[in-house]
Structure formats: structure tokens, C-alpha cells
Amino acid sequence: MQPAELKTESAAYVDANLTQLEYLALNSEMNLADGHARQALTTSQAVIIDSLPELFRMSAETPVEQLESRAHGAFFHALGQHEYPGADGRVLACYSSSVAMEILSRAVVTEIDQMALLHPTFDNIPDILRGVGITLRPIEEDLLHDADLPDSLLDSVGAVFVTTPNNPTGRVVDEERLRRLAEQCREHDVVLCLDTSFRGFDPRAQYDHYAVLEQVGCRWAVVEDTGKLWPTLDLKVGWLVTSANLNLPVDRIYSDILLGVSPLILTLVEHFARDAANGGFAELHEFIQTNRSVVRGQLAGLPGLSFPDLHSTSSVERVQVDGRSSMDIWAALREENVHVLPCHRFHWFNPAEGDRTIRFALARQTNLLESCAKTLRSILADG
Ligand SMILES: Cc1ncc(COP(=O)(O)O)c(C=O)c1O
């Protein structure tokens, strides 16, 4: 394509949401767009998959309550979340974290119409919240990490929503900040909502959040996710976990939407979580670190190019290119059949802030990342 055609191509998609851009990549071998896990199974994960017929039969014969409790027990303990409220029906299994998010949003809007949300973050979070009629106010990431939230903001909203580790930046709310945030929410009777879908990639996000939330005693809800971690072909669970004092119709809305997650998927999650606790997480972290180094190494030294998230351990990597629009780079890469995400839509309040960054998904085979990074290098080197 000529530069003018590339411009037309990028203009046609500038308003697409991130998932629409991810659809375009689904059939490409060079799909670095979505944050789903598409790497090969490890040796011990392959052993679990080889035992699927047996797991299927066992799942069919076991009461679902036991399967659920074994799945969330294995998953939450593997991630250091020992004080999660597993015993009294406050952990709801959903088909995905987006479904958990939809249920939470519909419950929240019965009481609350104004919410503060981290900026930037993955766009389906603001889209779902706005979709149920909630008005959003941005919380800039530096503000969240550096200081208390302003009283005026907390007085004007009924809930605060934070993604930690954040997608795409990988920034993590540490224990001290979470405690202070929870205290502020309790003082202002604001519901604190967390999306921790990416915590499996970052040990800094694996201190016991539930111990902090329960000690402080604010009203809270957490969306957890198995879906980003393991290459299980999107067989996954999103969990919606709530405080006893939340007092919103979460159970009722859950029952409006689903009966439960497949027993086989619950069993799979239990086995993958046990494997993760027995060395699988360490292996995953090393793999992602290798992929991050390969991408950074391939792109190193290009003028105007930088990596804004130097401390991220998450399964995505942002690349900033000064002087080139992210949509133009996205279109030029797409012309070579390489799919990434332009970042403007993560900046749901101010898209212009994301105009110079693209996002690579790192949960892919290393040689694929290497060749896609080389393609980007040659596009940028050609100007
Ligand atoms: C932080 C975060 N939460 C939730 C989701 C939604 O996940 P799913 O598509 O599995 O529902 C995403 C998707 O990438 C995400 O980045």
C-alpha cells in the first residue's frame, strides 16, 4: 500500500474498540494483538491436556460445589490470596472476566451512577461501565500511585475502579497504597473495585489483597481471571469476589445471566493452578522475561523509540515511537500481516495520549515475537 492508502486504512479503524482490532488478528499467524495466552504448552501442562478424557469423566461424576471450591482454592492460594472468602459463597465463577465485570457493573448501577476509573486501562472496562449507564471520572496512574485520592473526587463518586497490574502499563498498586485506598474508600463509603486479571505475571501483585481489604473493612469487589495465563484455548474462569458488606444485588444479577461454569473447565483450572504453584509460575515469568528482552533487543537503538514500562513484568509490552502515529504504524504492520494494538483506546478519557504507543502481546512463541519485532524495525528504519 502507498502512504495515502495506509492513512485511509488507519482512518477507517481509528474508532474501533480494541477487541474489534483483535478480531482482525485472529486468523493471522502473526497475531500480537490480544492479551490471551497463545504460547505452547509447557511439558507439565501438556501432561494435563493428555489426561483430558479422564478429567472429563471425573468432572462429570463430582458435585460441582466441590469442583468450584477445589478450583478457586488452588488458584487463589497459588497467587498468595490466602484470605479470600472461599467458604461462604462470595466467589462466583463466570465464563470470563468480562462477564464478571458485566455482572458487577449491573449490580453497582442499582445504587451508584458516578464512578472513578483508572486512566489508561483496557477499554472494555470503561465500555462495560458506560454501557450500564455509569458516568466515569478518570484517575491518572501517577496520582493513584503517588498520593491519596482527592476528597473532592471521593465525595463525587460511589465507587472507584482500579486495574492492578494495569493493562497496558503493568503498574501494580502495592500493599501500602491498597491499604490507604481501602481506608479512603471506607471513610467516604465508596465501593472499591479491583480487576486483577494480570496478577499471575507479577509477584509484586501477589501479596494477600483480601487480607488487606477484610482488615480495612471497606465495601469491595474483585474481578479475578485465569484467562491470561495459560494456553488453554480460552477455556477459562473469571471470578467475581465480593465483601460481605457490599450490599449490592450481585447474586441476583449473576443468576440473571448464568447457572455456572463448565465442570471440566473448573477441573482444568484446578490442575493448571496446581502446576503453576509447583514451578509453572516461575517458568512463565522466565518465558515472558525472555520474550520482553527479545522485543527490546530487536528494537534497540532505533531513533525516537522507547519502552515506557521499564519495570513491567506483565504479558504485554508498550513501544513508544515519537513522531509516528500509532495508527499509521498499526496499518503498516498490518500490511505485513503483523497485528499489534495501537494504544489510543486504552486512554479512554484522552485518546490523544495513546497516539504514539503500540502494544505487543508477549504470551506468544519467542521466534514469532522476534520476527514481528524485526518487521517493525524495518518499517521504522524505512521511515
Ligand atoms: C484488565 C482486563 N480485564 C478484563 C479483560 C477481559 O478479559 P476476557 O476477554 O477474557 O473477558 C481484559 C482483556 O484483555 C483485560 O485486559
The ligand as a Gaussian input file, in Angstrom:
#p B3LYP/6-31G(d) Opt

LIG

0 1
 C       -7.547000      -5.972000      32.613000
 C       -8.507000      -6.795000      31.808000
 N       -9.638000      -7.224000      32.374000
 C      -10.516000      -7.969000      31.691000
 C      -10.311000      -8.307000      30.372000
 C      -11.338000      -9.144000      29.632000
 O      -10.944000     -10.471000      29.512000
 P      -11.888000     -11.518000      28.753000
 O      -11.864000     -11.132000      27.321000
 O      -11.251000     -12.846000      28.992000
 O      -13.233000     -11.415000      29.347000
 C       -9.159000      -7.888000      29.738000
 C       -8.894000      -8.290000      28.347000
 O       -7.795000      -8.179000      27.845000
 C       -8.229000      -7.111000      30.478000
 O       -7.107000      -6.658000      29.910000

